[in-house]
Amino acid sequence: MRELTPQLIHSLKHYSREDFTKDLTAGVIVAIIALPLSIALALASGVSPEQGLYTAIVAGFLISALGGSKVQIAGPTAAFATIVAGIVAKNGMDGLAVATILAGILLILMGVLRMGSMIKFIPYTITTGFTAGIAVTILIGQLKDFFGLTFTHAPVETMEKVGEVVRTFHTANWMAVGVGCLALAILIVWPRFFKKIPASLIAVIVTAGVVKLFSLPVNTIGNLYAISSALPQFSLPAVSYETVAAVLPDAFTIAVLAAIESLLSAVVADEMTGSRHNSNMELVAQGVGNAASALFGGIPATGAIARTAANIKNGGKSPVAGMVHAVVLLLVLVLLMPYAALIPMPCIAAILFQVAYNMSGWRTLVQVVQHSPKSDVAVLIVTFLLTVIFDLVVAIGVGLSLACLLFMKRMADVAAVKEWDYVEDTGDDQGRLKPVPSHVMVYEFTGPLFFGAADKIPHMERNTGKNVLILRMRSVPAVDITALNSLRRLWHECQDKNIRVLFSHVNEQPMSVFKKSGLCDLVGEDSFAPNIDAALERAASLERTEV
């Protein structure tokens, strides 16, 4: 259980007043950054503004307190926006709560089963593709509020939203566009001159003031949503078999995405701080935080790279900073939430435009396309398009399937079975590598022998005039059941032609498979040689014995 100890316990062993001062400062600054983002991401997810704050408060506090990273900041993130919006539209808030709780349970199991290292099995092309795809879906989802459009329908799917934007573009409110452009200008220009105060907070204050002062006909949060400053309340969702069955795929998607994003964020934090996180404890904390968030009216949460980086840059030293950030947001919810009603919707759209731009990683995307093999680029593009056109479940499923197929093809291409050249064929006194008796055949196997390469194992259908076959396997790291059956078939063919089979330098995994399957007993222990010299010597002795 030592491996599943929260980082907070380790950090508090040598905690000082100076550390607390730095954590307090960083926590307050991160809370200021998280405030408009939490509200914006809640609206993008199709839920009420305060639910974004509930998520940042409950999940943010618990994930910091229980997590495996010193400086990870958790809360609602853009990656979940389209998934959450789809669940809410199809299954309502109870469906979202059930999906999030199930995802939390899956995350806890992943951590307890030590699956934190599994992140390395998600190809970079897939994470790049679906991240860029999510960025595009967020951007498309905010076009309505940025342009102040009046939709005649309430589309859920991204492509349906594109169609609705095109059909209703004549209803654009150019006052709303002006407010949105003002917010964008602040978001772009402000950080060039002022680093400490978040540009998103200034954009919210300025645009709200402009809309209120000039009474502009622009939708605000208060026009569209009922704002509540109530504390998060514990509530169990209505659970039924039908609801669980309907949201189980979404729960799996939330769990996988939360694991990927939180561990990627923790890796980035490690690079910035020179420390190491506990990936399994982080997954457990993510699970607890997500389940608790759903029980207190929140939405899915995960580690947020931007907020984590802001925490580090502002001096955060321990998980206390993340806990302070959650407490500050709780105070804001109680004292200042009514003022959120004044925030213009085009400003929220502009903030999410910037989130989508930063999330897209278009420079990385271009580099991957330019410098990667065409097959990897194909996986990236397919994952990107499926994320935009369909959803993340389809994109990850198809992307992983394609990546696995490509990997298997590459491994099959690497695997090779080649017969040695012999003295009588080459005229070389030394043969190919070593002198080989005239009655001996040597086949060299290279690479993993699995179902994709099993057809390369030769058949012994012709009379060769030789009575010993050596299979040299020093370059075979692994064998699966399909290749094992092909080797068994080759042994039987050799038996029919009175050809003795010897195995040279069988590695640990293949030998384990041979023993478990009974092939080792079938061919006999004396048929295995530790190296090619011993195998050739054994083959020569077989000739003398037979003579």
Secondary structure, 3 states (H helix, E strand, C coil): CHHHCCHHHHHHCCCCHHHHHHHHHHHHHHHHHHHHHHHHHHHHCCCCHHHHHHHHHHHHHHHHHHCCCCCCCEECCHHHHHHHHHHHHHHHHHHHHHHHHHHHHHHHHHHHCCCHHHHHHCCHHHHHHHHHHHHHHHHHHCHHHHHCCCCCCCCCCHHHHHHHHHHCHHHCCHHHHHHHHHHHHHHHHHHHHCCCCCHHHHHHHHHHHHHHHCCCCCCEHHHHCCCCCCCCCCCCCCCCHHHHHHHHHHHHHHHHHHHHHHHHHHHHHHHHHCCCCCHHHHHHHHHHHHHHHHHCCCCCCEECHHHHHHHHHCCCCCCHHHHHHHHHHHHHHHHHHHHHHHCEHHHHHHHHHHHHHHHHCHHHHHHHHHHCCHHHHHHHHHHHHHHHHCCHHHHHHHHHHHHHHHHHHHHHHHCEEEECCCHHHHCCCCCCCCCCCCCEEEEEEECCECCCCHHHCCCCCCCCCCCEEEEEEEECCCECHHHHHHHHHHHHHHHHCCCEEEEECCCHHHHHHHHHHCHHHHHCHHHEECCHHHHHHHHHHHHHHHC
